[in-house]
Amino acid sequence: MNLMKTALMATTLLVSLTINAQEATIRKNLAERVPQLPAIDEITKSPMPGLFEIRVNGSEIYYTDAKGDFLVNGSLIDTRQRRNLTEERVEKLTAINFDALPLKDAFTTVNGNGKRKMVVFEDPNCGYCKRFEQDLQKVKDVTVHLFLYPILGADSVEKSKNIWCAKDKAKSWQDWMLREKVPASASCDTSAVARNVELGRKYKITGTPTLIFADGSRIPGAINADQIEQHLAERKN
């Protein structure tokens, strides 16, 4: 039994040393040959034999061989299960802890019983956001926490501040997004708007709308009512 245990430990150590050597080779060769590649965060074996996953900038995925002789920028597809493994991996890497989001810096709208929950980051001057808001009205039984995320310029910041300072934030928002009624000038503590921009940068939210569901998954871009329903049904805590 002791001999078997010793052999197993030796095998494990050998595998670990081999993996470490391969990682060192990949890092060295890619740094020398592809200097424009951002610093590598992590190297792991991919589900495809002989292929390694390279992770950079937190959630960007590349693939390479054990020597770093080739670099692949694209999706790895499992044809047997018909799954986009790269997409699933990025989704996992970019997931957000829904319960940790600072909802005090958002305002809330409830449709129906509100039993389903989602978060949305939106800019008041975003045309896609306005289209999204039209579709969102058709989704029943949902609570939406909306973070004003003015990234399209000074006018977006001004409108966001006026909406945040309105007596009824949700009404002011919907009046503008659905009915083109410009938010009335208002003043109050608008530090929440600035915090939202920092929060979005932290989570690398680069466009609006960005949707976040209760399981932490996110969808960048406008989707229609049927797609919202599908994601709410599939992505529960």
C-alpha positions as protocol buffer text, in pm:
chain_id: "A"
residue {
  index: 1
  type: MET
  ca { x: 0 y: 0 z: 0 }
}
residue {
  index: 2
  type: ASN
  ca { x: 285 y: 240 z: 88 }
}
residue {
  index: 3
  type: LEU
  ca { x: 454 y: 164 z: -243 }
}
residue {
  index: 4
  type: MET
  ca { x: 132 y: 243 z: -430 }
}
residue {
  index: 5
  type: LYS
  ca { x: 92 y: 567 z: -237 }
}
residue {
  index: 6
  type: THR
  ca { x: 452 y: 666 z: -307 }
}
residue {
  index: 7
  type: ALA
  ca { x: 412 y: 588 z: -678 }
}
residue {
  index: 8
  type: LEU
  ca { x: 93 y: 792 z: -694 }
}
residue {
  index: 9
  type: MET
  ca { x: 261 y: 1089 z: -525 }
}
residue {
  index: 10
  type: ALA
  ca { x: 555 y: 1064 z: -764 }
}
residue {
  index: 11
  type: THR
  ca { x: 322 y: 1057 z: -1064 }
}
residue {
  index: 12
  type: THR
  ca { x: 129 y: 1356 z: -934 }
}
residue {
  index: 13
  type: LEU
  ca { x: 454 y: 1548 z: -881 }
}
residue {
  index: 14
  type: LEU
  ca { x: 575 y: 1462 z: -1230 }
}
residue {
  index: 15
  type: VAL
  ca { x: 248 y: 1581 z: -1386 }
}
residue {
  index: 16
  type: SER
  ca { x: 266 y: 1904 z: -1185 }
}
residue {
  index: 17
  type: LEU
  ca { x: 625 y: 1967 z: -1293 }
}
residue {
  index: 18
  type: THR
  ca { x: 535 y: 1900 z: -1656 }
}
residue {
  index: 19
  type: ILE
  ca { x: 242 y: 2141 z: -1644 }
}
residue {
  index: 20
  type: ASN
  ca { x: 459 y: 2408 z: -1478 }
}
residue {
  index: 21
  type: ALA
  ca { x: 727 y: 2362 z: -1743 }
}
residue {
  index: 22
  type: GLN
  ca { x: 472 y: 2388 z: -2023 }
}
residue {
  index: 23
  type: GLU
  ca { x: 326 y: 2704 z: -1871 }
}
residue {
  index: 24
  type: ALA
  ca { x: 670 y: 2861 z: -1837 }
}
residue {
  index: 25
  type: THR
  ca { x: 746 y: 2778 z: -2201 }
}
residue {
  index: 26
  type: ILE
  ca { x: 417 y: 2924 z: -2321 }
}
residue {
  index: 27
  type: ARG
  ca { x: 465 y: 3245 z: -2121 }
}
residue {
  index: 28
  type: LYS
  ca { x: 823 y: 3289 z: -2241 }
}
residue {
  index: 29
  type: ASN
  ca { x: 757 y: 3222 z: -2609 }
}
residue {
  index: 30
  type: LEU
  ca { x: 440 y: 3429 z: -2633 }
}
residue {
  index: 31
  type: ALA
  ca { x: 600 y: 3723 z: -2451 }
}
residue {
  index: 32
  type: GLU
  ca { x: 890 y: 3717 z: -2696 }
}
residue {
  index: 33
  type: ARG
  ca { x: 695 y: 3648 z: -3014 }
}
residue {
  index: 34
  type: VAL
  ca { x: 371 y: 3837 z: -2948 }
}
residue {
  index: 35
  type: PRO
  ca { x: 475 y: 4139 z: -2738 }
}
residue {
  index: 36
  type: GLN
  ca { x: 144 y: 4313 z: -2809 }
}
residue {
  index: 37
  type: LEU
  ca { x: -41 y: 4035 z: -2623 }
}
residue {
  index: 38
  type: PRO
  ca { x: -151 y: 4166 z: -2281 }
}
residue {
  index: 39
  type: ALA
  ca { x: 2 y: 4013 z: -1970 }
}
residue {
  index: 40
  type: ILE
  ca { x: -124 y: 3658 z: -1921 }
}
residue {
  index: 41
  type: ASP
  ca { x: -347 y: 3616 z: -1616 }
}
residue {
  index: 42
  type: GLU
  ca { x: -380 y: 3240 z: -1630 }
}
residue {
  index: 43
  type: ILE
  ca { x: -291 y: 2936 z: -1841 }
}
residue {
  index: 44
  type: THR
  ca { x: -504 y: 2621 z: -1814 }
}
residue {
  index: 45
  type: LYS
  ca { x: -560 y: 2308 z: -2017 }
}
residue {
  index: 46
  type: SER
  ca { x: -862 y: 2334 z: -2243 }
}
residue {
  index: 47
  type: PRO
  ca { x: -1106 y: 2045 z: -2299 }
}
residue {
  index: 48
  type: MET
  ca { x: -933 y: 1981 z: -2633 }
}
residue {
  index: 49
  type: PRO
  ca { x: -620 y: 1763 z: -2596 }
}
residue {
  index: 50
  type: GLY
  ca { x: -299 y: 1955 z: -2657 }
}
residue {
  index: 51
  type: LEU
  ca { x: -471 y: 2294 z: -2648 }
}
residue {
  index: 52
  type: PHE
  ca { x: -417 y: 2544 z: -2368 }
}
residue {
  index: 53
  type: GLU
  ca { x: -644 y: 2832 z: -2269 }
}
residue {
  index: 54
  type: ILE
  ca { x: -475 y: 3171 z: -2229 }
}
residue {
  index: 55
  type: ARG
  ca { x: -668 y: 3427 z: -2022 }
}
residue {
  index: 56
  type: VAL
  ca { x: -578 y: 3797 z: -2043 }
}
residue {
  index: 57
  type: ASN
  ca { x: -743 y: 4121 z: -1926 }
}
residue {
  index: 58
  type: GLY
  ca { x: -956 y: 3927 z: -1683 }
}
residue {
  index: 59
  type: SER
  ca { x: -1190 y: 3760 z: -1930 }
}
residue {
  index: 60
  type: GLU
  ca { x: -1036 y: 3758 z: -2279 }
}
residue {
  index: 61
  type: ILE
  ca { x: -966 y: 3407 z: -2403 }
}
residue {
  index: 62
  type: TYR
  ca { x: -705 y: 3280 z: -2650 }
}
residue {
  index: 63
  type: TYR
  ca { x: -573 y: 2930 z: -2720 }
}
residue {
  index: 64
  type: THR
  ca { x: -226 y: 2796 z: -2786 }
}
residue {
  index: 65
  type: ASP
  ca { x: -26 y: 2473 z: -2809 }
}
residue {
  index: 66
  type: ALA
  ca { x: 219 y: 2350 z: -2542 }
}
residue {
  index: 67
  type: LYS
  ca { x: 508 y: 2547 z: -2693 }
}
residue {
  index: 68
  type: GLY
  ca { x: 331 y: 2872 z: -2776 }
}
residue {
  index: 69
  type: ASP
  ca { x: 406 y: 2818 z: -3145 }
}
residue {
  index: 70
  type: PHE
  ca { x: 49 y: 2900 z: -3245 }
}
residue {
  index: 71
  type: LEU
  ca { x: -205 y: 3145 z: -3105 }
}
residue {
  index: 72
  type: VAL
  ca { x: -577 y: 3108 z: -3176 }
}
residue {
  index: 73
  type: ASN
  ca { x: -830 y: 3387 z: -3133 }
}
residue {
  index: 74
  type: GLY
  ca { x: -1175 y: 3235 z: -3171 }
}
residue {
  index: 75
  type: SER
  ca { x: -1436 y: 3003 z: -3022 }
}
residue {
  index: 76
  type: LEU
  ca { x: -1382 y: 2646 z: -2912 }
}
residue {
  index: 77
  type: ILE
  ca { x: -1691 y: 2442 z: -3002 }
}
residue {
  index: 78
  type: ASP
  ca { x: -1783 y: 2103 z: -2856 }
}
residue {
  index: 79
  type: THR
  ca { x: -1947 y: 1948 z: -3163 }
}
residue {
  index: 80
  type: ARG
  ca { x: -2077 y: 1645 z: -2976 }
}
residue {
  index: 81
  type: GLN
  ca { x: -2271 y: 1851 z: -2724 }
}
residue {
  index: 82
  type: ARG
  ca { x: -2315 y: 2149 z: -2957 }
}
residue {
  index: 83
  type: ARG
  ca { x: -2177 y: 2388 z: -2698 }
}
residue {
  index: 84
  type: ASN
  ca { x: -1968 y: 2700 z: -2743 }
}
residue {
  index: 85
  type: LEU
  ca { x: -1711 y: 2635 z: -2469 }
}
residue {
  index: 86
  type: THR
  ca { x: -1542 y: 2973 z: -2513 }
}
residue {
  index: 87
  type: GLU
  ca { x: -1871 y: 3159 z: -2474 }
}
residue {
  index: 88
  type: GLU
  ca { x: -1955 y: 2958 z: -2162 }
}
residue {
  index: 89
  type: ARG
  ca { x: -1613 y: 3026 z: -2015 }
}
residue {
  index: 90
  type: VAL
  ca { x: -1633 y: 3401 z: -2078 }
}
residue {
  index: 91
  type: GLU
  ca { x: -1983 y: 3408 z: -1932 }
}
residue {
  index: 92
  type: LYS
  ca { x: -1853 y: 3242 z: -1616 }
}
residue {
  index: 93
  type: LEU
  ca { x: -1557 y: 3481 z: -1594 }
}
residue {
  index: 94
  type: THR
  ca { x: -1775 y: 3790 z: -1636 }
}
residue {
  index: 95
  type: ALA
  ca { x: -2051 y: 3679 z: -1398 }
}
residue {
  index: 96
  type: ILE
  ca { x: -2141 y: 3935 z: -1131 }
}
residue {
  index: 97
  type: ASN
  ca { x: -2250 y: 3867 z: -775 }
}
residue {
  index: 98
  type: PHE
  ca { x: -2607 y: 3992 z: -803 }
}
residue {
  index: 99
  type: ASP
  ca { x: -2656 y: 4016 z: -426 }
}
residue {
  index: 100
  type: ALA
  ca { x: -2344 y: 4231 z: -388 }
}
residue {
  index: 101
  type: LEU
  ca { x: -2462 y: 4504 z: -627 }
}
residue {
  index: 102
  type: PRO
  ca { x: -2524 y: 4838 z: -447 }
}
residue {
  index: 103
  type: LEU
  ca { x: -2897 y: 4868 z: -515 }
}
residue {
  index: 104
  type: LYS
  ca { x: -2909 y: 5189 z: -311 }
}
residue {
  index: 105
  type: ASP
  ca { x: -2753 y: 5354 z: -618 }
}
residue {
  index: 106
  type: ALA
  ca { x: -3028 y: 5223 z: -847 }
}
residue {
  index: 107
  type: PHE
  ca { x: -3401 y: 5286 z: -867 }
}
residue {
  index: 108
  type: THR
  ca { x: -3658 y: 5013 z: -899 }
}
residue {
  index: 109
  type: THR
  ca { x: -3962 y: 4942 z: -1113 }
}
residue {
  index: 110
  type: VAL
  ca { x: -4198 y: 4651 z: -1051 }
}
residue {
  index: 111
  type: ASN
  ca { x: -4424 y: 4492 z: -1309 }
}
residue {
  index: 112
  type: GLY
  ca { x: -4685 y: 4246 z: -1179 }
}
residue {
  index: 113
  type: ASN
  ca { x: -4581 y: 4049 z: -873 }
}
residue {
  index: 114
  type: GLY
  ca { x: -4214 y: 4130 z: -930 }
}
residue {
  index: 115
  type: LYS
  ca { x: -4101 y: 3781 z: -827 }
}
residue {
  index: 116
  type: ARG
  ca { x: -3830 y: 3769 z: -1095 }
}
residue {
  index: 117
  type: LYS
  ca { x: -3537 y: 4007 z: -1065 }
}
residue {
  index: 118
  type: MET
  ca { x: -3287 y: 4169 z: -1298 }
}
residue {
  index: 119
  type: VAL
  ca { x: -3050 y: 4465 z: -1309 }
}
residue {
  index: 120
  type: VAL
  ca { x: -2997 y: 4694 z: -1607 }
}
residue {
  index: 121
  type: PHE
  ca { x: -2728 y: 4953 z: -1676 }
}
residue {
  index: 122
  type: GLU
  ca { x: -2859 y: 5219 z: -1917 }
}
residue {
  index: 123
  type: ASP
  ca { x: -2766 y: 5555 z: -2063 }
}
residue {
  index: 124
  type: PRO
  ca { x: -3059 y: 5796 z: -2117 }
}
residue {
  index: 125
  type: ASN
  ca { x: -2932 y: 5893 z: -2463 }
}
residue {
  index: 126
  type: CYS
  ca { x: -2882 y: 5536 z: -2581 }
}
residue {
  index: 127
  type: GLY
  ca { x: -3112 y: 5456 z: -2874 }
}
residue {
  index: 128
  type: TYR
  ca { x: -3084 y: 5082 z: -2813 }
}
residue {
  index: 129
  type: CYS
  ca { x: -3186 y: 5142 z: -2450 }
}
residue {
  index: 130
  type: LYS
  ca { x: -3503 y: 5319 z: -2564 }
}
residue {
  index: 131
  type: ARG
  ca { x: -3591 y: 5025 z: -2786 }
}
residue {
  index: 132
  type: PHE
  ca { x: -3514 y: 4788 z: -2500 }
}
residue {
  index: 133
  type: GLU
  ca { x: -3740 y: 4986 z: -2264 }
}
residue {
  index: 134
  type: GLN
  ca { x: -4030 y: 4947 z: -2507 }
}
residue {
  index: 135
  type: ASP
  ca { x: -3984 y: 4570 z: -2501 }
}
residue {
  index: 136
  type: LEU
  ca { x: -3932 y: 4561 z: -2125 }
}
residue {
  index: 137
  type: GLN
  ca { x: -4286 y: 4695 z: -2073 }
}
residue {
  index: 138
  type: LYS
  ca { x: -4419 y: 4367 z: -2214 }
}
residue {
  index: 139
  type: VAL
  ca { x: -4239 y: 4153 z: -1955 }
}
residue {
  index: 140
  type: LYS
  ca { x: -4462 y: 4058 z: -1663 }
}
residue {
  index: 141
  type: ASP
  ca { x: -4387 y: 3975 z: -1301 }
}
residue {
  index: 142
  type: VAL
  ca { x: -4040 y: 4126 z: -1289 }
}
residue {
  index: 143
  type: THR
  ca { x: -3851 y: 4366 z: -1063 }
}
residue {
  index: 144
  type: VAL
  ca { x: -3598 y: 4579 z: -1248 }
}
residue {
  index: 145
  type: HIS
  ca { x: -3320 y: 4761 z: -1065 }
}
residue {
  index: 146
  type: LEU
  ca { x: -3191 y: 5029 z: -1299 }
}
residue {
  index: 147
  type: PHE
  ca { x: -2845 y: 5183 z: -1268 }
}
residue {
  index: 148
  type: LEU
  ca { x: -2812 y: 5513 z: -1452 }
}
residue {
  index: 149
  type: TYR
  ca { x: -2492 y: 5473 z: -1652 }
}
residue {
  index: 150
  type: PRO
  ca { x: -2418 y: 5792 z: -1848 }
}
residue {
  index: 151
  type: ILE
  ca { x: -2125 y: 5708 z: -2075 }
}
residue {
  index: 152
  type: LEU
  ca { x: -2232 y: 5883 z: -2396 }
}
residue {
  index: 153
  type: GLY
  ca { x: -2140 y: 6239 z: -2305 }
}
residue {
  index: 154
  type: ALA
  ca { x: -2215 y: 6540 z: -2092 }
}
residue {
  index: 155
  type: ASP
  ca { x: -2585 y: 6553 z: -2183 }
}
residue {
  index: 156
  type: SER
  ca { x: -2623 y: 6193 z: -2065 }
}
residue {
  index: 157
  type: VAL
  ca { x: -2471 y: 6292 z: -1732 }
}
residue {
  index: 158
  type: GLU
  ca { x: -2704 y: 6591 z: -1701 }
}
residue {
  index: 159
  type: LYS
  ca { x: -3016 y: 6390 z: -1783 }
}
residue {
  index: 160
  type: SER
  ca { x: -2909 y: 6113 z: -1544 }
}
residue {
  index: 161
  type: LYS
  ca { x: -2866 y: 6362 z: -1260 }
}
residue {
  index: 162
  type: ASN
  ca { x: -3206 y: 6517 z: -1325 }
}
residue {
  index: 163
  type: ILE
  ca { x: -3373 y: 6176 z: -1334 }
}
residue {
  index: 164
  type: TRP
  ca { x: -3196 y: 6070 z: -1015 }
}
residue {
  index: 165
  type: CYS
  ca { x: -3311 y: 6387 z: -838 }
}
residue {
  index: 166
  type: ALA
  ca { x: -3671 y: 6362 z: -959 }
}
residue {
  index: 167
  type: LYS
  ca { x: -3943 y: 6304 z: -699 }
}
residue {
  index: 168
  type: ASP
  ca { x: -4042 y: 5987 z: -887 }
}
residue {
  index: 169
  type: LYS
  ca { x: -3727 y: 5852 z: -1052 }
}
residue {
  index: 170
  type: ALA
  ca { x: -3898 y: 5566 z: -1234 }
}
residue {
  index: 171
  type: LYS
  ca { x: -4165 y: 5793 z: -1380 }
}
residue {
  index: 172
  type: SER
  ca { x: -3911 y: 6054 z: -1491 }
}
residue {
  index: 173
  type: TRP
  ca { x: -3706 y: 5779 z: -1656 }
}
residue {
  index: 174
  type: GLN
  ca { x: -3999 y: 5624 z: -1839 }
}
residue {
  index: 175
  type: ASP
  ca { x: -4139 y: 5963 z: -1941 }
}
residue {
  index: 176
  type: TRP
  ca { x: -3811 y: 6030 z: -2118 }
}
residue {
  index: 177
  type: MET
  ca { x: -3732 y: 5684 z: -2256 }
}
residue {
  index: 178
  type: LEU
  ca { x: -4085 y: 5596 z: -2368 }
}
residue {
  index: 179
  type: ARG
  ca { x: -4249 y: 5934 z: -2430 }
}
residue {
  index: 180
  type: GLU
  ca { x: -3959 y: 6174 z: -2510 }
}
residue {
  index: 181
  type: LYS
  ca { x: -4053 y: 6400 z: -2219 }
}
residue {
  index: 182
  type: VAL
  ca { x: -3727 y: 6571 z: -2121 }
}
residue {
  index: 183
  type: PRO
  ca { x: -3646 y: 6531 z: -1748 }
}
residue {
  index: 184
  type: ALA
  ca { x: -3709 y: 6851 z: -1553 }
}
residue {
  index: 185
  type: SER
  ca { x: -3410 y: 7022 z: -1397 }
}
residue {
  index: 186
  type: ALA
  ca { x: -3361 y: 6907 z: -1040 }
}
residue {
  index: 187
  type: SER
  ca { x: -3084 y: 6908 z: -783 }
}
residue {
  index: 188
  type: CYS
  ca { x: -2982 y: 6672 z: -505 }
}
residue {
  index: 189
  type: ASP
  ca { x: -2686 y: 6455 z: -407 }
}
residue {
  index: 190
  type: THR
  ca { x: -2592 y: 6290 z: -738 }
}
residue {
  index: 191
  type: SER
  ca { x: -2285 y: 6101 z: -619 }
}
residue {
  index: 192
  type: ALA
  ca { x: -2471 y: 5777 z: -693 }
}
residue {
  index: 193
  type: VAL
  ca { x: -2447 y: 5851 z: -1066 }
}
residue {
  index: 194
  type: ALA
  ca { x: -2069 y: 5889 z: -1043 }
}
residue {
  index: 195
  type: ARG
  ca { x: -2046 y: 5569 z: -837 }
}
residue {
  index: 196
  type: ASN
  ca { x: -2244 y: 5387 z: -1105 }
}
residue {
  index: 197
  type: VAL
  ca { x: -1990 y: 5487 z: -1369 }
}
residue {
  index: 198
  type: GLU
  ca { x: -1708 y: 5357 z: -1151 }
}
residue {
  index: 199
  type: LEU
  ca { x: -1902 y: 5038 z: -1083 }
}
residue {
  index: 200
  type: GLY
  ca { x: -1955 y: 4982 z: -1454 }
}
residue {
  index: 201
  type: ARG
  ca { x: -1587 y: 5033 z: -1523 }
}
residue {
  index: 202
  type: LYS
  ca { x: -1501 y: 4786 z: -1249 }
}
residue {
  index: 203
  type: TYR
  ca { x: -1717 y: 4522 z: -1416 }
}
residue {
  index: 204
  type: LYS
  ca { x: -1602 y: 4623 z: -1765 }
}
residue {
  index: 205
  type: ILE
  ca { x: -1948 y: 4727 z: -1880 }
}
residue {
  index: 206
  type: THR
  ca { x: -1864 y: 4900 z: -2207 }
}
residue {
  index: 207
  type: GLY
  ca { x: -2206 y: 4943 z: -2364 }
}
residue {
  index: 208
  type: THR
  ca { x: -2571 y: 4996 z: -2285 }
}
residue {
  index: 209
  type: PRO
  ca { x: -2803 y: 4840 z: -2214 }
}
residue {
  index: 210
  type: THR
  ca { x: -2628 y: 4569 z: -2015 }
}
residue {
  index: 211
  type: LEU
  ca { x: -2855 y: 4322 z: -1838 }
}
residue {
  index: 212
  type: ILE
  ca { x: -2760 y: 4123 z: -1528 }
}
residue {
  index: 213
  type: PHE
  ca { x: -2973 y: 3833 z: -1410 }
}
residue {
  index: 214
  type: ALA
  ca { x: -3016 y: 3680 z: -1064 }
}
residue {
  index: 215
  type: ASP
  ca { x: -2758 y: 3409 z: -1129 }
}
residue {
  index: 216
  type: GLY
  ca { x: -2495 y: 3672 z: -1208 }
}
residue {
  index: 217
  type: SER
  ca { x: -2492 y: 3619 z: -1585 }
}
residue {
  index: 218
  type: ARG
  ca { x: -2496 y: 3923 z: -1809 }
}
residue {
  index: 219
  type: ILE
  ca { x: -2626 y: 4007 z: -2155 }
}
residue {
  index: 220
  type: PRO
  ca { x: -2466 y: 4303 z: -2336 }
}
residue {
  index: 221
  type: GLY
  ca { x: -2701 y: 4481 z: -2574 }
}
residue {
  index: 222
  type: ALA
  ca { x: -3072 y: 4518 z: -2634 }
}
residue {
  index: 223
  type: ILE
  ca { x: -3283 y: 4202 z: -2653 }
}
residue {
  index: 224
  type: ASN
  ca { x: -3655 y: 4174 z: -2717 }
}
residue {
  index: 225
  type: ALA
  ca { x: -3932 y: 4074 z: -2477 }
}
residue {
  index: 226
  type: ASP
  ca { x: -3928 y: 3706 z: -2575 }
}
residue {
  index: 227
  type: GLN
  ca { x: -3553 y: 3687 z: -2521 }
}
residue {
  index: 228
  type: ILE
  ca { x: -3582 y: 3862 z: -2183 }
}
residue {
  index: 229
  type: GLU
  ca { x: -3848 y: 3607 z: -2083 }
}
residue {
  index: 230
  type: GLN
  ca { x: -3625 y: 3321 z: -2193 }
}
residue {
  index: 231
  type: HIS
  ca { x: -3328 y: 3445 z: -1993 }
}
residue {
  index: 232
  type: LEU
  ca { x: -3540 y: 3510 z: -1683 }
}
residue {
  index: 233
  type: ALA
  ca { x: -3673 y: 3154 z: -1705 }
}
residue {
  index: 234
  type: GLU
  ca { x: -3333 y: 2994 z: -1761 }
}
residue {
  index: 235
  type: ARG
  ca { x: -3116 y: 3199 z: -1527 }
}
residue {
  index: 236
  type: LYS
  ca { x: -3255 y: 3174 z: -1180 }
}
residue {
  index: 237
  type: ASN
  ca { x: -3063 y: 3167 z: -855 }
}
